[in-house]
Amino acid sequence: MKKKLLLLSFIEGAAVMAAELCGAKLLAPIFGSSLVVWASVMGITLAALAAGYFFGGRISHQTKNHRQTLFRILAGAALFITLMPVLSYYLVPRISYLPFLSGVVLSTFSILFFPIFFLGAASPLFIVLQTHKETEAGRVSGTVYAVSTAGGILATFLCGFFIIPVFGLSQCLIFFGSLLLLTNFLVFRSVKVLHLFFFVLFVYLNFQFISKSSGTLFSSDSIQGHLEVQDVARGADSVRLLTINDIIQSEMNVQTHRSVSAYVRLLDSLVPNSIMTGNALVLGLGAGLTANMVVEKNYSTDGVEFDDRIIESAKHYFYLNKNVNTTHADARFFLNSCTKKYDIVLADLFKAEEQPSHVLTLESLTALKKNLQEGAIVLVSWHGYLSEEKGRGSVILVNTFVKAGYFVKLCAMSHDERFRNIVFVASLNKLPELPFELHEEMAKIDLINTDDAPRLEKYNAEANKAWRTQYLRYYQNAAVN
């Protein structure tokens, strides 16, 4: 078999995985990275590959010049790969005004279907070009798919661990599009001016929006999502925002260095001042504004954050108190190995609209007891929904706390489910009357969240979808201007 064609097949496989990973992350700033988004990405990817395989198999019997056909297909794939960031920037925000599920699927199709389709169509042609006898068909097809899959494996690790975090999504796609197009030219010893023209045009359009927007202090892409720190004007004040996938995680008045969020004011009313220095644990550090507030209440504070970029942003842009001990780790992993006891445990684990349900299972909450001082309080930040189908996840969390042996109450500063955060307040001791305590009727569901049956993601899906839809409608209009 020709080694040059195997090399090209290797790069084609790498390009498939790069396109799939980057495609999901390009959607995240508008639609998040929930199960719905990943299901759409995987479904469209498989549909595109299936259609591409079928199309490639048909034309492999209808054309005599397989080399020229393969060259054109791979050139088309390279061009569509470099077009993906342009489509996500100009087209996806406009599609987002459709109903949520329709918008997710159509957006995924618009940026991902055609590059994956052309890459899939190349595989049958690779096999035809490498097969000279009928008896070789099995060995050739097995080798081609193995080499292509090996390229995909390498690209997955390279994109996830190096290229996307260091260079970003657009540069990653430009790199793989360029690599595929250049190798295609070299293997077939053919250069088409039209292909070069469109490639240069798409790269130019990419670089029109890669540069930082006004007010952006820091921007970073990784598998955890697109992180940005930026200053915006709100009346006479300047507010600094930490966003993940374009969803605000923390907001600070630049002049006072304090949070402007009603949610943090609610926490401030729920966390008592410590007469003697107590211990506090913040799971989900964010910009560190909550941790700073807890330090001011005379607690020795540990902050745990899964995304190390957030820790660095909190230190460099949000004036994280130097007395906060930061740890880069998953919250559940940290708790499994932690022997320290705390008076306050505050879990603010939102990544955009998603909550990592594995930290809030029956087993995790039961194990947490070993880390609690007598009379300790556990506070969990949550979305605002309690009623009907959107409130089922909230009821399951209440049930799980109770099953684990906690007393639990809910507090919020608003009665409008759409525009509020709820704080779950839990303790092993009976709780007193609390500020802003809710007494609303909740949805009815007799389920709990466990390691074996992690139900929160399923039963929070409607709430997460509604929350992001509200956010898009009311806070992201600027995306299409």
C-alpha positions in Angstrom: 0.0 0.0 0.0 1.1 3.5 -0.7 2.5 5.2 2.4 1.5 8.7 1.1 -2.1 7.8 1.0 -2.0 6.2 4.4 -0.4 9.4 5.7 -3.3 11.4 4.2 -5.8 8.9 5.7 -4.1 9.5 9.1 -4.6 13.2 8.8 -8.2 12.8 7.6 -9.0 10.8 10.7 -7.3 13.5 12.9 -9.4 16.2 11.1 -12.6 14.3 11.9 -11.9 14.4 15.7 -10.6 18.0 15.6 -13.8 19.1 13.8 -16.1 17.2 16.3 -14.4 18.5 19.4 -14.1 22.1 18.2 -17.7 22.0 16.8 -19.0 21.2 20.3 -17.0 24.0 21.8 -18.0 26.5 19.1 -21.6 25.9 20.1 -20.9 26.3 23.8 -21.0 30.1 24.0 -24.6 30.1 22.8 -26.0 26.8 23.8 -23.7 25.6 26.6 -22.1 22.1 26.7 -25.0 20.1 28.3 -26.0 16.6 27.4 -28.4 18.1 24.8 -25.6 19.8 22.9 -23.3 16.7 23.0 -26.1 14.5 21.9 -26.7 16.8 18.9 -23.0 16.9 18.1 -22.6 13.2 18.2 -25.8 12.6 16.3 -24.9 15.0 13.5 -21.4 13.6 13.3 -22.6 10.1 12.9 -25.2 11.2 10.4 -22.6 13.1 8.4 -20.2 10.1 8.5 -22.9 7.7 7.4 -24.0 10.0 4.5 -20.3 10.5 3.6 -19.5 6.8 3.5 -22.6 6.1 1.4 -21.8 9.0 -1.0 -18.1 8.0 -1.3 -19.0 4.4 -2.0 -21.4 5.4 -4.8 -19.0 7.7 -6.5 -16.1 5.2 -6.2 -18.1 3.1 -8.7 -19.2 6.0 -10.9 -15.9 7.7 -11.5 -12.8 6.5 -13.3 -10.3 9.1 -12.0 -10.4 8.2 -8.3 -7.3 10.3 -7.5 -8.8 13.5 -8.8 -12.1 12.8 -7.0 -10.4 12.1 -3.7 -8.3 15.3 -4.1 -11.4 17.4 -4.6 -13.3 15.8 -1.7 -10.4 16.4 0.7 -9.9 20.0 -0.5 -13.6 20.6 0.1 -13.3 19.1 3.6 -10.3 21.3 4.4 -12.2 24.4 3.3 -15.3 23.6 5.3 -13.1 23.0 8.4 -11.7 26.5 8.2 -15.2 27.8 7.6 -16.5 26.4 10.9 -15.5 29.3 13.1 -16.9 31.9 10.6 -20.3 30.1 10.6 -20.3 29.9 14.4 -19.6 33.6 14.7 -22.0 35.0 12.1 -24.7 32.3 11.7 -25.2 30.5 15.0 -26.2 33.5 17.1 -29.0 34.2 14.6 -30.2 30.6 14.7 -30.3 30.7 18.5 -33.6 32.7 18.3 -35.3 29.5 17.2 -36.7 27.2 19.9 -33.9 25.8 22.0 -33.8 22.2 20.6 -34.3 23.3 17.0 -31.6 25.9 17.4 -29.1 23.4 18.8 -29.7 20.8 16.1 -29.8 23.3 13.2 -26.6 25.1 14.5 -24.8 21.8 14.8 -25.8 20.8 11.3 -24.7 24.2 9.9 -21.2 24.1 11.2 -20.4 20.4 11.4 -22.3 18.4 8.8 -20.4 19.3 5.6 -16.8 19.0 6.9 -17.6 15.6 8.4 -19.5 14.5 5.3 -16.6 15.2 3.0 -14.1 13.6 5.4 -16.4 10.5 5.6 -16.7 10.4 1.8 -12.9 10.1 1.5 -12.7 6.7 3.2 -14.2 4.5 0.5 -11.9 6.3 -2.1 -8.8 5.6 0.0 -9.8 1.9 0.0 -10.4 1.8 -3.7 -7.0 3.5 -4.5 -5.2 1.0 -2.3 -7.0 -2.2 -3.4 -5.6 -4.0 -6.5 -7.2 -7.4 -6.0 -10.5 -8.5 -4.5 -8.7 -10.7 -2.0 -7.0 -7.5 -0.6 -10.2 -5.6 0.1 -10.5 -6.8 3.8 -6.9 -6.1 4.6 -6.9 -2.7 2.9 -10.1 -1.5 4.4 -9.0 -2.6 7.9 -5.6 -0.8 7.5 -7.2 2.4 6.2 -9.7 2.6 9.0 -7.1 1.7 11.6 -4.7 4.4 10.4 -7.6 6.9 10.2 -8.7 6.0 13.8 -5.1 6.4 15.0 -5.0 9.9 13.6 -8.3 10.6 15.4 -6.9 9.3 18.7 -3.8 11.5 18.4 -5.8 14.6 17.4 -8.2 14.1 20.4 -5.3 14.2 22.9 -3.5 17.0 21.0 -6.6 19.2 20.8 -7.8 18.6 24.3 -4.5 18.9 26.1 -2.5 21.3 24.0 -3.8 23.0 20.9 -7.2 24.3 22.1 -6.0 25.5 25.5 -2.9 27.2 24.1 -4.1 28.5 20.7 -7.9 28.5 20.8 -10.6 26.9 18.7 -10.2 29.0 15.5 -6.5 28.5 15.3 -7.0 24.8 16.0 -9.4 24.5 13.0 -7.2 26.6 10.8 -4.2 24.3 11.7 -6.0 21.1 10.8 -7.6 22.6 7.7 -4.2 23.8 6.5 -2.5 20.5 7.3 -5.2 18.6 5.4 -5.1 20.9 2.4 -1.3 21.1 2.3 -0.9 17.3 2.5 -3.5 16.9 -0.1 -1.6 19.2 -2.5 1.7 17.3 -1.8 0.3 13.8 -2.2 -1.5 14.5 -5.4 1.0 17.1 -6.6 -1.7 19.4 -7.6 -2.6 23.0 -6.5 -5.8 24.6 -7.5 -5.9 28.4 -7.4 -9.7 28.4 -6.5 -9.0 26.2 -3.4 -6.2 28.5 -2.3 -8.4 31.6 -2.8 -11.3 30.3 -0.6 -8.8 29.0 2.0 -7.1 32.4 2.3 -10.6 34.1 2.4 -11.8 31.9 5.3 -8.6 32.4 7.3 -8.9 36.1 6.8 -12.6 36.1 8.0 -11.5 34.0 11.1 -8.9 36.6 12.0 -11.4 39.4 11.8 -13.0 38.2 15.1 -10.1 36.3 16.8 -8.7 39.6 18.1 -9.9 40.7 21.5 -13.0 42.8 21.7 -13.0 46.1 23.5 -12.9 45.7 27.2 -11.6 42.1 27.1 -8.8 41.6 29.6 -8.3 37.8 29.2 -9.7 35.1 26.9 -9.0 31.4 26.8 -10.4 28.2 25.2 -10.2 24.8 26.6 -12.2 21.6 26.9 -13.8 23.2 30.0 -15.2 25.9 27.7 -14.5 29.5 26.6 -13.4 31.7 29.5 -13.3 35.5 29.3 -12.7 38.3 31.7 -13.9 41.7 30.5 -14.9 45.1 31.8 -18.3 46.6 30.9 -20.0 49.9 31.8 -23.2 49.8 33.9 -24.3 53.4 34.3 -21.5 55.2 36.1 -19.9 52.0 37.3 -17.4 49.7 35.7 -18.2 46.0 36.2 -15.7 43.2 35.7 -17.2 40.0 34.4 -16.0 36.4 34.5 -17.8 34.4 31.9 -17.8 30.7 30.9 -19.3 30.0 27.4 -20.6 33.6 27.5 -22.6 33.0 30.7 -21.7 35.3 33.6 -20.2 33.4 36.5 -19.1 36.4 38.6 -19.4 40.2 38.4 -17.4 42.7 40.4 -17.6 46.4 40.8 -14.1 47.5 39.7 -14.0 50.4 42.1 -15.1 48.6 45.3 -13.8 45.1 44.4 -17.1 43.7 45.6 -19.7 41.5 43.9 -22.7 43.3 42.4 -24.7 40.0 42.4 -27.9 39.6 44.4 -26.9 35.9 44.9 -23.7 36.9 46.8 -25.7 39.3 48.9 -28.0 36.4 49.8 -25.0 34.3 50.8 -23.7 37.2 52.9 -27.0 37.1 54.8 -26.8 33.4 55.3 -23.2 33.0 56.4 -22.8 34.0 60.1 -19.8 35.9 61.3 -17.3 33.6 63.1 -16.5 34.8 66.7 -13.4 32.6 66.8 -11.7 31.8 63.5 -13.6 29.0 61.8 -12.9 26.9 58.8 -14.8 27.4 55.5 -14.7 25.4 52.2 -15.7 26.9 48.9 -16.3 24.3 46.2 -16.3 26.2 42.9 -14.1 29.2 43.4 -15.3 31.3 40.5 -13.8 34.8 40.6 -13.2 34.3 44.4 -15.7 37.0 45.4 -17.6 34.6 47.6 -14.4 33.3 49.1 -13.3 36.9 49.9 -16.6 37.5 51.6 -16.2 34.4 53.8 -12.6 35.5 54.7 -14.0 38.8 55.9 -16.3 37.0 58.2 -13.3 35.5 60.0 -13.0 32.1 58.4 -9.9 30.3 57.3 -11.0 29.6 53.7 -10.1 26.8 51.3 -11.2 27.2 47.7 -11.4 24.3 45.3 -11.7 24.9 41.5 -11.7 22.3 38.7 -10.5 24.8 36.0 -7.1 26.2 36.8 -7.7 29.2 34.4 -10.4 30.4 36.8 -8.0 30.3 39.8 -5.5 32.4 37.8 -8.2 34.8 36.7 -9.4 35.2 40.3 -5.8 36.0 41.5 -4.9 38.4 38.6 -8.2 40.1 37.8 -10.5 39.8 40.8 -8.2 40.5 43.8 -8.6 37.1 45.4 -7.6 37.4 49.1 -4.2 36.0 49.6 -5.5 34.1 52.7 -7.6 31.9 50.5 -5.9 28.5 50.0 -6.6 27.4 46.5 -6.6 23.8 45.2 -7.0 22.8 41.5 -9.1 19.7 41.7 -12.6 18.2 41.1 -14.8 18.9 44.1 -15.8 15.2 44.7 -12.1 14.1 44.4 -11.1 16.7 46.9 -13.7 15.7 49.4 -12.8 12.0 49.0 -9.3 12.7 50.3 -10.0 15.6 52.6 -9.7 15.0 56.4 -10.2 18.6 57.5 -13.5 19.7 59.3 -15.4 22.8 58.3 -17.9 25.1 59.8 -19.1 26.4 56.4 -19.2 24.4 53.1 -20.3 26.5 50.1 -20.9 24.7 46.8 -21.2 26.9 43.8 -20.5 24.4 41.1 -22.3 25.9 38.1 -20.5 25.8 34.8 -22.7 28.1 32.8 -26.2 26.5 33.5 -24.9 23.0 34.4 -24.4 21.4 37.8 -22.0 18.5 38.2 -24.5 16.0 39.8 -21.7 13.6 40.9 -20.9 16.0 43.8 -24.5 15.9 45.0 -25.2 12.2 45.2 -26.4 10.4 48.3 -23.0 8.8 48.7 -21.2 12.2 48.4 -23.4 14.0 50.8 -23.2 11.2 53.3 -19.4 11.1 53.1 -19.3 14.9 53.5 -20.5 14.5 57.1 -17.0 13.5 58.2 -15.8 17.0 57.1 -18.4 18.9 59.1 -18.0 20.5 62.6 -20.8 20.3 65.0 -23.5 22.8 63.8 -21.9 23.2 60.4 -23.9 24.7 57.5 -23.8 23.5 53.9 -24.9 26.0 51.2 -25.5 24.9 47.6 -26.2 27.4 44.8 -29.0 26.2 42.5 -31.2 27.5 39.7 -34.5 29.2 40.6 -37.1 26.5 39.5 -39.2 24.7 42.0 -42.6 24.0 40.3 -43.8 21.7 37.6 -41.4 19.7 35.4 -38.6 22.3 35.6 -38.6 22.0 39.4 -38.1 18.2 39.6 -34.3 18.4 39.9 -34.7 20.7 42.9 -37.0 18.3 44.6 -34.6 15.4 44.0 -31.8 17.4 45.6 -34.0 18.1 48.6 -34.9 14.4 48.8 -31.2 13.4 48.6 -30.2 15.8 51.4 -33.0 14.4 53.6 -32.1 10.8 52.8 -28.5 11.6 53.8 -29.6 12.8 57.2 -29.7 16.6 56.7 -32.3 19.2 57.6 -32.7 21.5 54.6 -34.3 24.8 53.8 -34.4 26.9 50.6 -33.7 30.7 50.3 -34.0 33.2 47.5 -34.3 36.9 47.1 -37.0 36.7 44.5 -40.2 34.8 43.9 -39.8 34.9 40.1 -38.4 31.5 39.1 -37.0 32.7 35.9 -34.6 35.4 37.3 -33.3 34.0 40.5 -30.9 31.7 42.2 -31.9 29.5 45.1 -29.5 28.6 47.9 -30.0 25.2 49.6 -29.2 25.5 53.3 -28.5 22.2 54.9 -27.2 21.1 58.3 -27.1 18.0 60.5 -28.9 20.1 63.2 -32.3 21.6 62.9 -32.2 24.9 61.2 -33.7 28.2 62.6 -35.8 30.6 60.6 -33.6 32.0 57.8 -33.5 35.3 55.9 -35.4 35.1 52.5 -36.7 31.6 53.3 -39.0 30.1 50.7 -42.3 28.4 51.5 -43.4 27.7 47.9 -45.1 24.5 46.8 -42.7 22.2 45.0 -43.1 19.7 42.3 -43.9 16.1 43.4 -41.3 13.4 42.7 -40.1 10.6 45.0 -36.6 10.1 43.7 -33.0 10.7 45.0 -29.7 11.2 43.2 -27.1 8.4 43.7 -23.8 7.3 42.2 -25.6 4.3 40.6 -28.6 6.4 39.4 -27.4 9.9 38.8 -30.8 11.5 38.1 -30.0 15.2 38.4 -28.8 15.7 34.9 -31.9 14.2 33.4 -34.4 15.9 35.7 -32.6 19.3 35.6 -32.6 19.2 31.7 -35.8 21.3 31.4 -34.7 23.8 34.0 -31.3 24.2 32.4 -32.8 24.6 28.9 -35.3 27.2 30.2 -32.6 29.0 32.1 -30.3 29.3 29.1 -33.2 30.2 26.8 -34.1 33.1 29.2 -30.5 34.2 29.3 -30.2 34.2 25.5 -33.4 36.2 25.1 -32.6 38.8 27.7 -28.9 39.1 28.0 -27.3 38.0 24.7 -29.0 40.2 22.2 -25.7 41.9 21.5 -24.4 38.7 19.9 -26.4 39.4 16.8 -25.7 43.2 16.6 
